[in-house]
Amino acid sequence: MFRASRAQPRIVRRDGISTPRLLFAAAPYAFLLHLTSLGATNHRPVHIIQRGFFAMGKKPQTSKSEGKQQKGLDAFQDAVRRQLADRQRVVRVFDVGGSGVKTALLSATALQEFLRPDCTPIPVDDEEERCEVKWIDPPTQLGAAPGEDGFALWLIEALPRLRREVNDPHVCFGVSVGGDVDHATGVLNDWWPGGGHPREWDDGRRSPLVAELMGLPPGRTFVLHDGEAHLLGCSRCMVPPPGLACFALGTGVGFGLSDSLGAAVDPSSPHGTRSHLLKGCPLSGTPYQGIWRQWLEGGTSQRVDELMAKEFANMAKPWRTPWVSLVLGRRGMELSEAAHDCPEPSEGLDEEARVPAIRAYGEQWLHFLHTQFSPQFTSGSRRHPVERICFAGGVAELNWHILSDVLLEEGSNSLRASPSSRLGADESADGNGIPSRKKNKQSTQQARTKGPIANLTVLPPAPKGSGLIGAAIYALAGSGAAAEGVWAA
């Protein structure tokens, strides 16, 4: 047994911040003992790549299991429809992440008008279909909470009308949160972002109910991980399209995944955990070199130096060991702005001034999708292979008009081919600058091609507040006693 240090592997949950944890070494493989889920915020890297333990062997579903899964999805949708028809039903939703607590209020009627009745995702070029939810209270940032201790009292003070809503049986509550959530019970098993104050249950305390932490009624509160909340809310459907990977671009990169029927893959389940891994690591914490060093070839500036010196996810010098959430989340966009001497987004700003930074950031995403994501997640041997992707979160919402030009083939919804000159900071290793003695020849060959490894479809960007919308859909299904039907078996 040994303790991780700067020069040793760190264990980090699916997409999150963590201190170094104990790691057991067992021949012939080293096993990760602690892989749990976090929100799309403050993500730290995983410096260990597991081989045999998290094998991606695909077990074909039988007709019986598919039938059972489809019944669960049908029950989920039927429950949502019944709740949508209740004109008195109101949903209070929360997004508890590392940057703070966001909340909104909407009626079931407004959500019914927003969702597509045929449950099909909107076409990529159909601008008229891209409407927004008519909120009673639009998404509002409440600020950073004091941590899990005193969270309920702080929430009541920040949102006085919550007292009335808690006592109103017509109001149900949906919570999108980072952490290892047991969706069946609403218990938080390991990690609580606390609206900017991450805590871990290292002191033997019992795993708490999220509803109790927030002072909400447990019988009317339904909790899910924020990656899956964005997945549910990204397509204007009651359940996600099949084979969908949703990237939520915020402080970090959140990740949600659906199976071949459209059920959400639970990252807290054994099979779901494996399906969310990239090279044996949680996707958002996977080491990734990116192409950002090319931006700095002409030298750095004071703005760049100051940005790179900033702490991220409790790491003092994060750019020494870059990973997905650092490079591809909001901090990656900020670095692109600084490197290309572009202004930060603000009202009244000439958008043309930001184009170089946005395009460079988009090219970095294209590099990641071609060299890292597609070789693994579109593989036929994958339990839950990906056929289409979607982008959600504030960074995508704000910059999609330029990002789409970089990511999409002109006039189509297919992922753009990546120029071979952009494929790899160190392709002699594995695309991450990590030497590999046993290369996957097929993946290496595919990564060097000029076209996409698979014909990935890119869906239109998720609507604003997609995480809150997904939490609302889940809460309505929970009120109809069918929330569990959306999770892949």
N, C-alpha and C positions, 0 to 999 in steps of 0.2 A: 504494500500500500504506500502511496506517496501523495504528496500534495502538489497540485499544479502550480507552477511559477511562470514567470515571464517566458522562460525558455521551454516550458512544457505545455502539453495540451491543456486547454480549458474546456470544461463541459458547459455548454450553453443550451438552453432549451430551444424549442422550435424556432423562435425568432426573437430571442430576448436577451436582456441585460442580466448579468449574473456576476457574482464573484467567483473566483476559482473554486472548484469543488473537488472532493476526493475522487480518485479514479483507481479502480482495481485493474491490475494487469493479470491476464490469465492466458497462458499459452494454449493454442497457437494464435489466438486473437485477443485484442483488447476490447473490452465491452463497455459501452456507454451505460452507466447505471441510472442516469437521470436525464431523460429527454422529455420535457413537457412543453406545453404551449404557452406562448405569450402573445400580446397584442402587436399591432403593427407599429410599435414605437420602441425607441431606445434599444436597438438590437445589438447584441454582441456576437463576436464570431465564434465558430466552432473550429478548433485547430486539429481535429482528429477525423480521419476518414476511416469508417469501419467497412470491412469487406464482408466476411462470411456471415456475421451475425444478422445483418439487415438485408439479407438476400432478397431480391425483387422477384422471386419466382411467382409466376402467375397461375392461380388456380381458377380454372374456368368455372363459371357459375352454372349450376344446373337449372333446368326449367322450373323446378320446384322452388329454388331459392330466389330466382328472378320473379316468379309469381308472388312470393311472399313480400319481396321488396316493393313490387308494384302496388300491392294492396296497401302497404304502408304509405306510399306516396299518394295514392288515391285518398286514403283517409286523411292525410295531412291537408290536401287541397279541399276536400269536402268540409273539413273543420274551418278552414280559413273562409270559405264561401259563406258558411252559416254565420260566422262572426261579422263578415262584411255586410251582410244583410241586416244586421242589428243597428238601427239608426242611433241608438243610445250609446253604443260602444265607442270608447275613446282609449287611445294608447299613449302613454307617456314613455318615451324612450330615452335611454342614456347610452353614451359612448364614453367609457372610462379608460383613458389611455395615459401614456407617459407624459403627454404635453398638457393634460388637464381633463376636465369633465365637460362634455358637451351634452345638451339635452334638447328635446323638441316634443311637441304635442300635436297629434293628428287624430282625426276621426276615422272610423272604419269606412264611412261613406266616401271621404276624400281618397282613401287608399283604393277603394273599389273603382273609382273613376280613373285612377292612375294605372292600375294593373291592366294588362292586355287580356281581354276575355278569352282569346284563343290560346293563351299560354305559349306563344311563340315569340322568340326574341325579335326586336325590331331590325329591319335591314340596315346595313351600315350607311347607306346613302339616303335614308328616309328622314330628312330633317324635321318634317311635320310631326313625326311620331315621338320626337324627343321632348316631351313635356316634363314639367316638374310637379312635384307633389304640392297640393294646396294645404299647407300647414296651418293649424290653429295658432300654435306658437312656432315660428321658424327655428331652425337650429341655432342655438346660442351657446357660446363658450362661457362656462361658469367660473373658470379659473382652476388653479391647482388646489386640490384638497389637502388636508393636513396628514394624509396617510390613512391607514385603516382605523387607527384609534381616533375616535371623534369624528369619523366620516359622516355618520348619520346626522349629528347635530349641525355640522358644517353645511350639509346639503339642505336641511330645512331652512337655515338662515339665508343661504344663497338662492333658494327657490321657495318663498313663503307659501305659495299656493299648493305646494306638495302636501301640506297637512290635510287640506280638503280632499285632494285626490286619493290619498291613502285610505280615507274613510268612505270613498264613493265606490260601491261595487261595480259600477259601469266602467271604471278605469282599470285597465290592466297595464302591466309594466314589462317592457323589454329592455334588457341590458346587454350591450356588447362590451366585452371586457377582455383584456389580456390576462392570461393565466391558464392553468391546467384545470379546466372546468369539467365537472361531471354533469353532462347535460340532463341526465335523468333526474337529478336531485337539486341542481343548482349549487352544489358544494364546490368550493375553490380549494383544490388539493395542495397547491404549492405556492403560487405567486400572485401578488396583488399589486397592480400599478399604482393604485391610490391617487390617480389624477396627478401624477408627477412625482410621487414618493414611493419608489419600488420597495417592497418588503418581501421577505421570504420566511417560510415557516420552519426555521432552523432551531427553534427553542422547544419543540415538543408540544406546541399548542395543537388543539384539535383543528381539523380543517373546517372553516366556517362556511355558513351560507352567505352568498353574495347579498341576498335580500336582507339578512340581518346586519351585515356591515353597512348597508345603505339605509337601513330603517324603513324598508319596504315590506308589504305583506307577502310572506312566502307563498301563499296559495294563489296569488295573482301576479307573481313575478317569475319571468322566464329568462334564463341567462344562456348566452352562447359566446363562443370565442369570436373576436372581432374579424378574423379572417373569413370565417363562415358567415358572419353577418353581412359583409360586403358581397360574398358569393350569392346569398339569398336576395340581396337588394340590387344587384347590378343589371338585371335584364328585363325588368317590368313584368316578370312572370312569378307565379307563386312558388315554383320550384326552379332550380337552375337548369339551363340546357345541359344535355349529357356531354361528358368529356370536356368540361370547362375548367380552366385554371384562371382564377381571378387574382390579380396583383393589386394590392391597395398601397398606393404611394403616399406616405405621410412622413412622419419623422423617420420611420424605417420602411420596410416592405412587408406588408401582411400578405398572407397566402391562403387561398381557399380552393378546394378541388371537388368536383362532382364525378360520379361514376357513370357507367354506360347508360343508366336509366335516368340520370338527373338527380340522384340522391347525393346529399352532402357527405363527403368522406370525413369522419370524425377523427381529428388529429390526436385525441386522447385515447382512442382504442388501439389495440396492438397492431391490427392490420392497417388502420388509418395512419398511425405513426410512420410505418414503413413507406406508405404511399406519398407522404409529404417530404421524404428525405431526398436530398440531392447529393450524390456521391457519399452516401452514408451519414450526412449531416442535415439538420433542419435547414430548409432552404434559405431562410432569412439570415441565418448565421453562418452560411457556407463561405469559406474563404474565396475571394474573387478579386483578382488584380485589376480587371477592367482595362480601359484604354486611356484613362485620365492623365497618365504621365505624358502622353503625346501632346496634351494641351500645354504642358509646361516646358516643352523642349526649347522654346525661345527665352527661357528664364522666368523667374517668379517675380511677383510684386509684393509690396507690403500687405496688400489686401489678401493675397493668396497665403502668405506666410501666417498671418493672424488667424485666418480661417482654419488652416491645417493644424495650428497649435491648440485649437479649442478642444476641450474634452467632449467625448461622445460616448454614450452608454457606459459612463463611469471609467472610461479608458483615457488616460492622459495624452497619449500620442497614437490615436486610432489609425492614422494613415500609414503607420509602419507595418501593420498587419490588416490590410483592408478586407472587408467582407461585404456580402450582398446588401445588407441594410444601410451600411455606410455609403457605399459607392453608388447605389441605385435609388436611395431614398432622398429626402429633402436636402441632406448635407451634400450629396453628389451634385444636385442642381445648383446649390450655392457655390460649390467649387467651380463649376462650369461658368457661372456668372462672373466670378472673380477672375478666372483665367482668361476669359474673353473680354474682360473689362465692360461687362454689360450691367445695366442697373437691375436692382431687385424689383419685383413686381409691385406696382402701386397704382392707385386710381389716377386716371388722366394721363398715364404714361404712354408714350408712343411705342406700340408693340414691336415695331420694326427694330427698335434698339435692343431688344432681347432675343432676336432671332438666332444669332450665332450661338449663344449659350444653350438655347433650347434644342437646336439641331445637334450640337455636340453631345448633349445629354441623351437625346434620342438615339444617336449612333452608338452610344455606350450600351443602351438597352438592347439594341439590335445585336450587338456583339455578344451580350450575355445570352440572349435567346438562341442564337445560332451555335455558340461554342459550349455553353454549359447546360441550358435548360432542355433544348430540343433533343440532343443525343440521348438523354435519359428518359425524359417524360413522355416522349412520343414513341418509345420503343414498344414493339409488339409483345415483349416479355413482361411489360409492366402490368401490375394488377389493375391499375386504373390509368390507362394511357390517355393522354391529352390530345384532343382534336381541335380545340379552339381556345383562345385566350381573351381576357378582358382586363381593362385597366380602370381602377377606381381610386378614390382618395383625392385630397386637395391638390397635389402636384399635377396629377393627370387632368383634373377638371380645369385648372388654370391654363395649362399649356397644350391641350390636345390639338388645337387648331394648327400648331406647328409640328407637334410630335407625330400626328397622323401622316403628314407628308413624308416623314423619315421612315416610319414603321411600315406603311402600307404600299403595296404596288400601286402604281397610278391607275385609277379607275376601277380598283377592285378592293376586296376585303381580305386579301391574302397577305401574309407577312412578306415584306420586301426581301429580296436576295441581298446578302451582305457582301460587299466588295472584299475580295481575297486579301487586299492590303490591310484590311481592318481586323482580320481574324487572328488575333493573338498577341498578347504582350510577350508570351514565351511559349510558342507552340511546340517547341522541342520537348516541353514537359507535358503538361495537361491543360494548358490554357490558363492556369493559375500561377504559373511559375513554380509549381511543386513537382520535382522529378518523380517519374513513375516508372518503375522497372517492368511493370506488367500493363502495358497499354491495351486498351480495347481497340483493336485495329479498325473495327467497323466505325466506332465513334470518332476515332482520329481522322479517318478518311472522310467521313461525313462532315466533320467540323471544318475541313479545309475546302469543301466545295463552295461554289459561289452561290448556290441556291439554298432554300430552306431544306432542312433534313426531312421534314414532313410538311404536307400542305396545310399548315396551320392557318385557321381562319381567325381574324381579329374582329371581335364584336365591337359595336359602338361603345364609347366610354360610358361607364356607369353614371346614372343620374346623380346630381348633387345630394349629399346626405345618404348615400347608398347603404352605409353601415347602419344608420338609424332606420332606414326603410326595412332592411333585412331583419333587424331586431323587432320591428313592429309586426312583420309577417309571422315571425316565430312566436311572438307573444299571442297573437290571435289564434294560431294553431294550438298553443298551449292552453288557452282558455277553452278551446274545444276538445281538450284531452287527447290531442293527436300530435303533439310536437315531436315525439320520438319517431314518427313515421318518415321524417325527412332524412334520417341518418342511414347511410349505407350499412347493410348487414355485413 
